[in-house]
Amino acid sequence: MNESLVVNDSSAAGEPVPWMEAESFNQHNSSLELSTAPLEFPVNPWDIMLCMSGTVIACENAIVVAIIFYTPSLRTPMFALIGSLATADLLSGMGLILNFVFQYVISSETISLITVGFLVASFTASISSLLAITVDRYFSLYNALTYFSDKTLQYVHLMLIVTWGVSLLLGLLPVLGWNCLHEPASCSIVRPLTRSNVMLLATSFFAIFVLMLTLYFKICKIVCRHAHQIALQQHFFATSHYVATKKGVSTLAIILGTFGASWLPFAIYCLVGEREYPSVYTYATLLPATYNSMINPIIYAYRNTEIQRSIYMLLCGCFQANGSYRSRSPSEV
């Protein structure tokens, strides 16, 4: 008997589909359901793919979190934000794994609500951490002379508090009662979240995405202005600062492109999708969204020379520094 978070599908021929609750099928409900019907097939292939994605996400980001935590030279505002992102993605991966386990092992509405709330909170924290990193990179260029100061540390701590506070609040909403367990008609494409809850999350995503695009545009303007000033003063562009800043902007462009390609399909479907739609649409848009948490550590951490150095020291234990080493600004990452 299976009574946890599963997605139901419908069939034109009227035959019950695996992982489907009989009563919800009669109502043509294809949203996330609590199923009490025996499964014709023991495991939904989509759930397997989500679990595999969660496993890769958890492993990748666990390494990043451990390296940042145990490396004193990485305890800077910039790496605090990267650590926040890695922690959020680590929790997201763990949430996907737990959802799979609870779906096929434990039958409980309470567990279902907690699992959904956990996933909402962790993915929200991941997206919010991306925004915080974008803000930090903007200020590192806009206030380059005063970036390495106590004031920077203060606003980074403030962003972390707001990021995790809002994420925790949004994750608690389904557990505290904003769910559709007792009102099936109000369910969204992801049960037990209500349609209004899902629309709030999707709208928040679009607001964050637009804000990130705006900041990216401003960063590009700053880079162009710096390049022009350097050209006037030194009559050429090939300076280390400009090259490093251009690299940072290129990285940010990759991040935004990856972020948009991963989350936009699911966010749009949250706004236009109905609970009666086939569950394959929900799975097909949700799975790519999880890939963003899989790609984040590659973009932010494993491409960073300081983290590469820490990994080398961790694995080999014989690294010998060949010169002075300094912590770089976010615009150089």
C-alpha positions in Angstrom: 0.0 0.0 0.0 1.4 3.4 -1.0 0.3 6.6 0.7 2.8 9.3 0.0 3.6 11.9 -2.6 3.0 10.5 -6.1 1.8 12.0 -9.3 -1.3 10.5 -10.9 -2.0 10.2 -14.6 -5.2 9.7 -16.6 -6.0 7.4 -19.5 -8.4 8.0 -22.3 -9.4 4.3 -22.3 -10.4 4.5 -18.7 -8.0 1.8 -17.5 -6.2 2.5 -14.2 -2.6 3.6 -14.6 0.1 2.5 -12.2 0.9 4.8 -9.3 -2.7 6.1 -9.5 -5.4 6.5 -6.9 -8.7 5.0 -8.1 -10.8 7.8 -6.7 -8.7 10.6 -8.1 -8.8 8.8 -11.5 -12.5 8.9 -11.5 -12.3 12.6 -10.9 -9.6 12.9 -13.7 -7.1 14.4 -11.3 -3.6 14.2 -12.5 -1.9 16.2 -9.8 0.4 15.0 -7.0 -1.7 12.6 -5.0 -1.8 10.4 -1.9 -2.3 7.0 -3.3 -3.9 4.1 -1.5 -4.3 1.8 -4.5 -2.0 -1.2 -5.2 0.6 -0.5 -7.8 0.7 -2.5 -11.0 4.3 -1.6 -11.4 6.3 -1.2 -8.1 8.1 2.1 -9.1 7.3 5.1 -11.3 10.2 5.6 -13.7 9.9 9.4 -13.3 10.4 9.0 -9.6 13.5 6.9 -10.2 14.9 9.7 -12.4 14.1 12.3 -9.7 15.8 10.2 -7.1 18.9 9.7 -9.3 19.0 13.5 -9.9 18.8 14.1 -6.1 21.6 11.6 -5.4 24.0 13.4 -7.9 22.9 16.8 -6.5 23.5 15.7 -2.9 27.0 14.2 -3.6 28.2 17.2 -5.6 27.1 19.8 -3.2 28.2 17.9 -0.1 31.8 18.1 -1.3 31.5 21.9 -1.8 29.9 22.4 1.6 32.6 20.3 3.3 35.5 22.1 1.5 34.2 25.6 2.3 33.5 24.6 6.0 36.9 23.1 6.6 39.1 25.6 4.6 39.8 28.8 6.6 40.9 30.7 3.5 37.4 30.3 2.0 35.6 31.9 4.9 34.9 35.2 3.1 31.6 36.9 2.2 31.7 35.6 -1.3 32.2 32.0 -0.3 29.6 32.4 2.5 27.1 33.0 -0.3 28.4 30.1 -2.4 28.2 27.9 0.7 24.6 29.0 1.2 23.8 28.0 -2.4 25.6 24.6 -2.0 23.8 24.0 1.3 20.4 24.7 -0.3 21.2 22.5 -3.3 22.4 19.7 -0.9 19.1 19.9 1.0 17.2 19.9 -2.3 19.0 16.7 -3.3 18.3 15.1 0.0 14.7 16.1 -0.3 14.3 14.3 -3.6 15.8 11.2 -2.1 13.6 11.3 1.0 10.5 11.9 -1.2 11.3 8.7 -3.1 11.9 6.7 0.0 8.8 8.0 1.8 6.7 7.5 -1.3 7.3 3.8 -1.5 8.0 3.0 2.1 6.0 5.2 4.5 2.3 6.0 4.1 1.5 9.2 5.9 -0.1 12.5 5.1 2.1 14.2 7.7 5.2 12.9 6.1 3.9 14.0 2.7 3.4 17.6 3.9 6.8 17.7 5.6 8.5 16.4 2.5 6.8 18.9 0.2 7.6 21.7 2.6 11.2 20.6 2.8 11.5 20.6 -1.0 9.8 24.0 -1.3 12.1 25.6 1.3 15.3 24.1 -0.1 14.6 25.0 -3.7 13.5 28.5 -2.7 16.7 28.9 -0.7 18.7 27.8 -3.8 17.0 30.3 -6.1 17.3 33.1 -3.5 21.0 32.3 -3.0 21.5 32.8 -6.7 20.0 36.2 -6.4 22.1 37.0 -3.3 25.3 36.1 -5.3 24.2 38.3 -8.2 23.7 41.2 -5.8 27.1 40.6 -4.2 28.8 40.6 -7.6 27.0 43.8 -8.5 28.2 45.5 -5.4 31.7 44.1 -5.8 31.9 46.1 -9.1 29.9 49.1 -8.1 31.7 49.6 -4.8 35.0 48.0 -5.7 37.1 50.2 -3.3 35.0 49.5 -0.2 34.0 45.9 -1.0 36.5 44.3 1.4 35.1 45.9 4.5 33.0 45.1 7.6 30.0 46.7 5.9 30.1 44.0 3.2 30.2 41.3 5.7 27.1 42.8 7.4 25.0 43.0 4.3 26.0 39.5 3.3 24.8 38.2 6.7 21.6 40.2 6.2 21.0 38.6 2.8 21.6 35.1 4.2 19.1 35.8 7.1 16.5 37.0 4.6 17.1 34.2 2.2 16.7 31.4 4.7 14.0 33.1 6.7 11.7 33.6 3.6 12.6 30.1 2.4 11.7 28.5 5.7 8.4 30.5 5.8 7.4 29.3 2.4 8.3 25.8 3.2 6.2 25.8 6.4 3.0 27.1 4.7 1.8 23.7 3.4 2.6 22.1 6.8 0.7 24.9 8.7 -2.5 24.4 6.7 -2.1 25.9 3.3 -2.7 22.7 1.4 -5.5 20.9 -0.4 -5.7 17.6 1.5 -9.3 18.5 2.6 -10.2 20.4 -0.6 -9.2 18.4 -3.6 -10.8 21.0 -6.0 -8.2 23.5 -4.9 -5.2 21.3 -5.7 -2.5 22.3 -8.2 -0.4 20.3 -10.5 1.7 19.3 -7.4 -0.4 18.0 -4.6 -0.8 18.8 -1.7 0.1 22.3 -2.7 -2.9 24.5 -3.6 -3.1 26.4 -6.9 -2.7 29.7 -5.1 0.4 28.5 -3.3 2.0 27.3 -6.6 1.1 30.6 -8.3 2.8 32.5 -5.4 6.0 30.4 -5.8 5.9 30.8 -9.6 5.4 34.6 -9.4 8.2 34.9 -6.9 10.5 33.1 -9.3 9.7 35.4 -12.1 10.3 38.4 -9.9 13.7 37.0 -8.9 14.6 36.2 -12.5 13.7 39.7 -13.7 15.7 41.2 -10.9 18.7 39.1 -11.8 18.5 40.1 -15.4 18.3 43.8 -14.4 21.5 43.4 -12.2 23.2 41.5 -15.0 22.5 44.4 -17.4 23.9 46.9 -14.9 27.0 44.8 -14.4 27.5 44.7 -18.2 27.3 48.5 -18.2 29.8 48.8 -15.4 32.2 46.5 -17.3 31.9 48.5 -20.5 32.5 51.8 -18.6 35.6 50.3 -16.9 36.9 49.1 -20.3 36.4 52.5 -21.8 38.2 54.3 -18.9 41.1 51.8 -19.2 41.3 52.4 -22.9 41.5 56.2 -22.4 44.2 55.9 -19.7 46.4 53.1 -21.0 45.4 53.0 -24.7 44.7 49.3 -24.7 42.3 46.9 -23.1 44.4 43.9 -22.2 44.7 44.5 -18.5 44.3 41.8 -15.9 41.5 43.5 -14.1 39.4 43.9 -17.2 40.0 40.3 -18.3 39.1 39.0 -14.9 36.0 41.2 -14.8 34.9 40.1 -18.2 35.4 36.5 -17.1 33.1 37.1 -14.2 30.4 38.6 -16.4 30.7 35.6 -18.8 30.2 33.3 -15.9 27.2 35.2 -14.8 25.7 35.0 -18.2 26.1 31.2 -18.2 24.5 31.1 -14.8 21.5 33.1 -15.9 21.1 31.1 -19.0 21.3 27.8 -17.1 18.9 29.2 -14.4 16.3 30.3 -16.9 16.5 27.1 -19.1 16.1 25.0 -16.0 13.3 26.7 -14.1 11.3 28.7 -16.7 9.4 25.6 -18.1 8.2 24.5 -14.7 7.4 28.0 -13.5 5.3 28.7 -16.6 3.5 25.3 -16.3 2.7 26.2 -12.6 0.8 29.2 -13.9 -1.0 27.6 -16.8 -1.3 24.0 -15.7 -4.4 22.4 -14.2 -4.6 19.5 -11.9 -6.5 17.5 -14.5 -3.6 17.6 -17.0 -1.5 14.5 -17.5 1.2 14.1 -14.9 3.9 13.6 -17.5 3.8 17.4 -18.1 4.6 18.0 -14.4 7.4 15.5 -14.4 8.8 16.7 -17.7 9.1 20.3 -16.4 10.1 19.5 -12.9 13.0 17.2 -13.7 15.0 19.8 -15.7 14.4 22.3 -12.8 16.4 19.9 -10.6 19.3 20.0 -13.0 20.0 23.6 -12.0 21.0 22.4 -8.5 23.2 19.8 -10.3 24.9 22.4 -12.5 25.4 25.1 -9.8 28.4 23.5 -8.0 30.1 23.1 -11.4 29.7 26.8 -12.3 30.3 28.3 -8.9 32.6 25.9 -7.1 34.5 23.4 -9.3 35.5 26.2 -11.8 36.9 28.3 -8.9 40.7 28.0 -8.6 40.6 28.5 -4.8 38.2 25.6 -4.4 40.2 23.5 -6.9 43.3 24.2 -4.8 41.4 23.1 -1.6 40.2 19.9 -3.4 43.8 19.2 -4.5 45.0 19.6 -0.9 42.3 17.4 0.4 43.0 14.6 -2.0 46.7 14.8 -2.2 47.8 16.4 1.0 51.1 17.4 -0.6 50.3 20.7 -2.2 53.0 23.3 -2.0 52.2 26.9 -2.6 54.4 28.5 -5.3 53.7 32.1 -4.3 51.5 34.5 -2.5 47.8 33.7 -2.6 45.0 36.2 -2.2 41.2 36.0 -2.0 39.6 37.3 -5.1 36.5 39.5 -5.4 33.3 38.0 -6.8 33.8 39.8 -10.1 36.9 37.7 -10.6 35.2 34.3 -10.1 
